[in-house]
Amino acid sequence: MNVILRSMAIGALALGTGFSVAFAHGPEDGGIMAPDGKGVAAPFDIIHARITTDGNVAVFHMGVSGNAGASKPSASGKLAGSRVFSYVWPTSIDTAGVGFDEKAGILAFAVTAHPDFDDTPLFDENGDGKLDNDGDLWHSHWVVLAPDEACGAGNLKVKDIPEGSKPSLPPTWPGLPILIDSPGWSPVISGDTVEVRVPFHDIGMVKAASFDGVTAGLRVNDSIHAPLLCVVDVFDVASGDLSLPGKTNR
């Protein structure tokens, strides 16, 4: 799995722009202390990433060197070719642990924003009474990642669901033909941090997990066909090499 994940790091240091001013994050914060992300835009320049537990709740936390969530994709007015910005925790948790088939791919928790479409049909994040118009607000997903050369050499995608197949899916699957879940856990973005509290029936699988932290850009296929959603830009990687060195509660 680590070999596949390393493909996301190709070009990471060359992507993103903007000068970063580091906030105070010390070793006492735990998790992965990230190397200097030279040339990475401050909202995506990872300082540290961690996962901790509080009872049966997993706390996904990421600190950056600027204002987290301050940068979102510009609206294009159409789904095809639209962009997604994300804060991502790739993990070693088996995909069956959140409702997908066993060993379906790389399970990652993600906080995303994308102004051109809404993929949380069960939730009204902006409180206007409509369920289909708030994709531009930061929200959470589980995604299953897999390599696909159609996304670019060495790139990953959110794994597609082939037509006619019937994989196991979480009850909050949003109906898209990809392995994605929209569980509705609201991220708290404040200053230089992104944090989400996620309840689990079996918190033991989280305690046993390893993880990494990534900031990235994804893109919807111009033809809106498989691969539907590709990872095309890796802004920063907490470990520097996507080796998943992070250990829960450490």
N, C-alpha and C positions, 0 to 999 in steps of 0.2 A: 504493500500500500504506500509506503513512504516513497518508493521510486516513482509511482504515479503522481503523488502530490508534489514532488520536486519539480515537475514540469510546469507548475503554476508559477514558479519563481523565475522563469526565464524572462529576462528583461525588466524585472521588478525595480532594479535600481535606476533604470533609465526612464521610468514612467513617472508622471506627476510633476507638477511645478509648484513653486512657491517656497518662501523662506520659512523655516520652522524655528520657533522659540520654545524650548522644552519647559514644561511645567515640572513641578516637583513630584517625582515618582521615585521612591527609593526601593532598595531590596526588601524592606519590610512589607512591601505590598504583595510579595509572593508572586507565584506564576512565572511567566517568561519575561525577563527584562530584555527588551529589544535592542539590537545594535542601532547605531545612528542611521536614520533613513535620509541620507543626503539627496536633495533634489525632490523629495516627496512632499506633496502639498500637506500643510500642517493638519487639516482635519483627518487625514488618512495616514499620518506618520505615527506608527505605533510605538509607544513607549513601553507598555507592558500589556500582557494578556493573561487572564487567569480564569479558572473555574473553581468555585468553592461550593460547599453544601451547607444548608441551614435546615435541619430536619429532613423532610422529604423534598426540599426545594433546591434545585441547582441554580447557582448565581453565575451567569456569564458576564464577564467584566472585561472591558478594554479601555486603556488610557492612551490618548494621543497627545501630540505636542501642541495642538491648537484647539479650536472650537469644534468639538465633535458634532457631526451632523450639519455643519454649516454649508457644506457643498453638496448639491444635488444635480442630477442631469438636467439639461435644458429640455423642455418639451418640444417634441418634433411634430406633434399633431397626428401621429399614426403609430400603430403597433409595430409594423414591420420596420426593422432596423433601430427600434428604440433602445435606449440605454437604461441600465440599472446600476446604481452604486450600492456597495454593501460592506458591512463589517461582518466577518465570518470567523467561526471557530470550527475548523475541521477536527473531527474526533475519531477515536478508535471504537466508539460505541457501535454495536451491531445495529444495522438498520431495522431489524425486527423489534428492537427495543422501543421504537416509536410508532410501530404499526405497518412498516413496509415488510417485504419478504426478507428472509434471512440472507445476509451477505450479499445484498443487492448492489453495493458500491460503497463509497466513502460518505458516511453520514456527517453532515455539517449543520450547525445552527447559524442562522444568518439574520442580520438586521438590514433591511433594504429600503430603498426609496426609488420610485420610477413614476414620473408624472403622466406617462402616456397610457397606462392601463392599471386596472385594479385586480389584484389576485387574492383578496380577502373577502369573498362574497358573503360571509356570515357576520361580518363586523362593520360597524359604522364609525370609523376612527375619528372623523371630523364632526360627528354629531349633528349632521344636517338632515337626517332622516333618509338618506340615500346610501345604498350599500356598494355602489359601483363607481365612486368618484374620488377615492381618497388614497390612491396608490402613491401620491406624492408625499404622503406622511410616512415617517419611519415606522416600520412594522416588522414582525418577526416571521421566520419560516424555518422548518426543517427542510433540507434539500439532500438528495442523493447525487453525488458527483461521480462521473466516469470519464475516462479519456475518449476523445473523438477527434481524429485528424481533420475532419470536416470543419472543425472550429479553428483550425490553424495547427501548425506543427507543435506537438507536445501539449496542446491545450485541453482543458476539461470542459464538460458541459453538465447541466442538470440533466440527469438521465431521462431519455424519452421513453414513453409507453408505446410500444408497437401497436398498430391498429389490430384489433381483434384479440389482443392479450388481456388477461384479467389478473393483474398482480394484486397482492395485498396492499391496501391503502388505508391510511388513518381516517377516522370519521370526519376530520376537518380538511380533507383533501379538497382543493378549490375547483376541481373539475377540469384542470388543464391536462394535456396529454404528456405530462412529465411527472417524475417522482418528487413531488413538493407537497408540503403540508402547511396550512395556514392556521396555526393553533390559537392565535389571538393573544399571545402573551405580549403585553405592551412594553416596549423598551423605555427606559428612563435615560434621557440624554441631557446631561448637565455639565456645562463647562467643557472640560477636556475628557469626559468619560461617557461610555455607553455601557449600560447595565440592564440585564433582563433576568427576572426571576421566573424559573420554569419548574413547576411541580412534576414529580415522577411517582409512579406507583412503586417502582423498584429503584430506589436511589443508589443501591449497591452498584449498579452498572455504571453510574456516573462516577462514583468514588474510585472505581477500578480503571477509569479511562485515562488515556493520554490525549493531548490536544495541541493545537497551535493557534495562532491568530493571524488573520489575513485581512487586508483591505483590498477591494477589487472592483473592477467594472465588468459588467456582463452586457451582452447585446442579444436582442431578439433577432432571429434569422430574417433576412430580407424577404424570403419566400414564405415565412411563417410555417415552415415544415421542419421535420426532424433534420438535423438537430435544432430544436426550437430555441434553446437558451444557452449561449456559449459564454464561458469565461474568456474574455479577450484582453483584459488589462489587469495585471497584478500591480497594485500600487506599493504595497509593503507586506513583509512577512515577519512576524514577531521573532521567530527563531533564526531567520536569515536563510534557512535551507529547507523549510517545511519537513523537518524530521520529527515533528510532534513530540518535542521533549517535555512539554508541560504535563504535570501530574496534578490531579484534583486535590485541593486542600493543601498544596505545598507551594 
